[in-house]
Amino acid sequence: MKSYIVVFILLIHTPMFTQSFVNQDEIEVESHRRKLSGIKSCTKMDYTYSFGKMSSSGELLEYIEYNKDGFYLLKKIYEDGQIKSYEVCEYDEDNNLVAFSEFDSFYNLIYKRINKYKNSIHTESVNFDMNGNFHYKEIYKYDSQNNCTGKDVFTWDGNLYYKHIYNYNHNKLVEEVFYDTLGNIHQKVIYEYSKNKKIKESLYDDKGIVFEERLYEYPSKNKTTIKTNYYFTSLSPEPVKTNLTKVTNDKDLIIEEYSEKENKIINWRNIFRYDKNGNPIEEIHHNSLDEPVSSITYKYEYFPK
């Protein structure tokens, strides 16, 4: 079983809980698609629509370079036609990410992360600030099935800042608990499943009160997943409800997603198009009137055959 990498950016204040798993299997599937296609680089452009027609000129969003195994080496992020920041990745011989660096538009360091592995399992991350000084360190723990069971985060002076505990049942994540510096529960998530599919996530605050619930439905038609969020606040006797539907094709690629209000009125809708190998080539974004408002395109450069 593949391990899961846990990604978190330490903030000065006590961080709020977010689900923190990045599925390494999905990353490898995407990189494998790029490898099969021989993709060397990708240019992302953003085009706007006017009266139902896409503009002839677009705005550059990103330029990404990949290695021959499909993992990205360099990302240039643009804003208003100018470079906003750079991201640089380094890998070992097994394509494990060993270093990630972020730079500003003048190539001054913003953040750097060094990862360590044992048998390709992520065991430790050391994070550095913009001055190159040690900022904090993350230590990961695993069970015999390579499921991540815990993450301890230590500050620059060696003190424990916070920790996560992950509990499993038959290799399914059933509980995630975040502890603060004093060892008190700060937030917790409970996961429920039915027929090997996740059907519910319940998020609890430090007082043990639910503040958000996420319900998942899987209608048989068109491989659809419906995610409904309920947000509970003291400002309203009824929870705030949002709804997100995703439709995938036979290759498990998302071809459509849309958000609905409680009366089934569309908030927005996105359409996705791919090439024959499953690499994205276009995302078309629609507004609440189901009119196209923008399109993100992907243009690829390929390695010589």
Protein Blocks (a to p, Z undefined) as FASTA:
>chain_A
ZZddddddddfbdcddddfbdcfklmmmmmmmmmmnopabdcddddddeehiacfbdcdf
bdcdddfkopafbdcddeehiafbdcdddddfkopafbdcdddfkopafbdcddddeehi
afbdcdddfkopafbdcdddddfkopafbdcdddfkopafbdcddddeehiafbdcdddf
kopafbdcddddeehiafbdcdddfkopafbdcdddddfbhpiacdddddddfkbfbdcd
ddddddddfkopafbdcdddfkopafbdcdddddfkopafbdcdddfkopafbdcddddd
dddZZ
